[in-house]
Amino acid sequence: MSDASASKKAFGLLPEEALPGTVLVLAAVVAMIVVNSPLAGLYHAILDTKVTIGPTGGGIEMKFSYWIKNGLMAIFFFFVGLELKRELLEGQLSNPAAAILPIVSAAGGMAIPALIFLFFAAPAGFGHGWAIPAATDIAFALGVLSLLGNRVPPALKAFLLAVAVVDDLGAIVIVAFFYTETLHLNYLVQAAAVLAVLIAMNRFKVRSIGLYVLIGVVLWVFMHQSGVSGTIAGVLVAACVPMRDRHDKSPLHEAEHDFRPWVLFGIMPVFAFANAGVDLAGAEKYLTHPVTLGAALGLVLGKPIGIALSGFAAAKLMRAKLPGTFPQMLGVACVAGIGFTMSLFIGALAFKDPSLATPTRLGVYAGSVISAILGILILSRFLPSADQVANAAGEDETAPFIKPEPVFEARDRAD
């Protein structure tokens, strides 16, 4: 991300990169206020309202909250899938040698938090939520990092983005393989047939995003009915959107650009509002709940330990330079401990018992907030000052492991 982009202010106040995270925070705060006000009954009544979509007698009926979790979040995963494909084909993960460091770091940053969660929660019978602290909220994490402006070297920003992208890929695999309860093979076969149509469209370089979305809705229905999370349909559709069409334009870049504001300022805040409300009456009894401790400490301790130590070890083994000093890496790893949207989503899949919603949310809140504060404090201490950055000349010596600005170069070519 260029310094120019980093210096742009939304409404003259916040860096533009921080705006999506700020909207998420506001949505969560509003949810907390509503749940602890006389409007709480209306809030829960709306979320519990049964909604049927489809033909009479053959439609899909779910609570409104489930439509948000399974329907709207499928669009979110479609957007994430577009980002993943771009990064893998021509972005920060397209160079195998450059990708090793963030991949290893992300793997450590998922494994250690999961182990910490299991340490606290498994003995009490809540081990099924092991993946809750393994996730990173890209929008929130990058937004927090942007608050430090151009003091953050481009290599560290690229490293955090690459780690978060790999983290999202891991979350997709986890949802597909570990949070699928029952399978109905007849619907899976129909889903496979629809997926074959999408693959054929990709091979013929069909560029109509509307057509991909329309067929993706059919795929979502079959995936949902099969027992697999319908959100996976969003990723599969994204994987089939062509990077280049016959005129060397990029349908994938166009789709990512078009869906970005809807996802960042629509779907994610709606999900946060529907899932972030915690009734504070009696919430203190959950502060030492195994799920609360596992989620919070998994994010606060597991993420920085896993990412920083795995990245440091990988760099030593490959004899490669880190994207920054070890304290700077540790600060970025703390920022990656902001789980929020993805952690709440996995928590909603892991625990169907309503009594576990409060400890899950408290743990994710506490872990994300503390991770953000720790990351900012560490980076503020160990990053160069704004004056030093302004006076520095020459190429960033901490960024040998990755090409500069591959994302924006790719988008410029597409335009």
Disulfide bonds with the S-S distance in Angstrom:
none
